[in-house]
C-alpha cells in the first residue's frame, strides 16, 4: 500500500492530538496534588476528616483537620475555609491561622480546604488561573485556585434537579456538587453530602461551641462584606458588626434565611449545638462584570470594569482603582474572627477562647500575605 498525502496528514493530526492531550492531561492532573500547608508553632495535632467519617478515607473528600490547643481550658471554636475553592480569602485566612496562630485558652479546630475535590479542577468557561503564586521572604508559595463545586470526576452525572436532604428544597442539578448546599449531609448521599456529614461529625464529636465558615462573593451580590448568622449567633454577629463599624471596617449583617437550606450557618446551627456564622468578602474574579481574568486579578482584585460599575451604582461595595486585594480581604476575615472570638468569650466566660499571633487587617495591609506564610516545604 502506498502512503499518500491523506495518510500522512492523518498520522500528523493524530500525533498532534496525542501531544496536546499529554500536555493538557499533565496540567489537569497536576491539580490533583494537594497544596502544602506548613503547621505553625501552635498546631498540636493534625487529624483527617476520615477519622470522623471512615467512608471518606482515601477519597477526594478526605481533608486535613488542624488542632491548636491552649494550655488553659476554655471553649472550642472552629474555622472552615475552602468550602468554595475559588474564594481564596476564605482558605488563605484559614491557612494563615494554621501557620501562625498560638492558642492560649481553649481549642481551635481549622479545616482550611473543606472541599478538597473543588481544588482539583477549575470552573468551566471562566478562564480562572490554575494557581496563585505568593512571594514570601523564603521563596514562592503556590496554591491551587479551584472551583465552587466538587469535581465531576468525583460525582457524576448531575441530576436534573438537586433535591436537598432532609428539607426537600429543589435547586438546579449542578448544585448537587456544592458543599454549601449539602449540609447537614448523610452517610450514603452524594459526594458533597458525605463530606458535609464528615464535617458535621467533627463539630459534634469535638463539641464545637462556635463555628465560622469563610467565603467570598462577587461585588454585585447583595450579601457581601458581611457577617451572616444562625438565629443563635444573632447577638454575637450584631455586636461584632457594631464594633467593626466603629473601627471603620464596614460590614453588613444578615440572618440565615430559615427556608434556604444546605448552608453551614443554617444546617450546622440546626443540627449541632455550635453557634454558626458565615462571612463574605468582595472577590471581583467571581463576578460577571469583570474584565481580564488572570492571576493578577485573583491577587490584586483590581478591575476597571468594576470601577465603572461602582460609579453606575451596580455594586454593593465601594470599588475604586485600589480594588479589593487579597491581602485586604484576608485581613478583614482575620480581624473579624478575632472580634468574634472576643465577643463570644465575653458572653460565655466559662467557654472563653483566646488566640494570639494572628495577622490583623493593618498588618496584612502593610506587610502582605507572603510575610506571614512559612518557608515552602
Ligand atoms: Zn462561597
Boltz pocket constraint, residues with backbone or C-beta under 6 A from the ligand:
constraints:
  - pocket:
      binder: B
      contacts: [[A, 83], [A, 84], [A, 87], [A, 180], [A, 214], [A, 215], [A, 216]]
      max_distance: 6.0
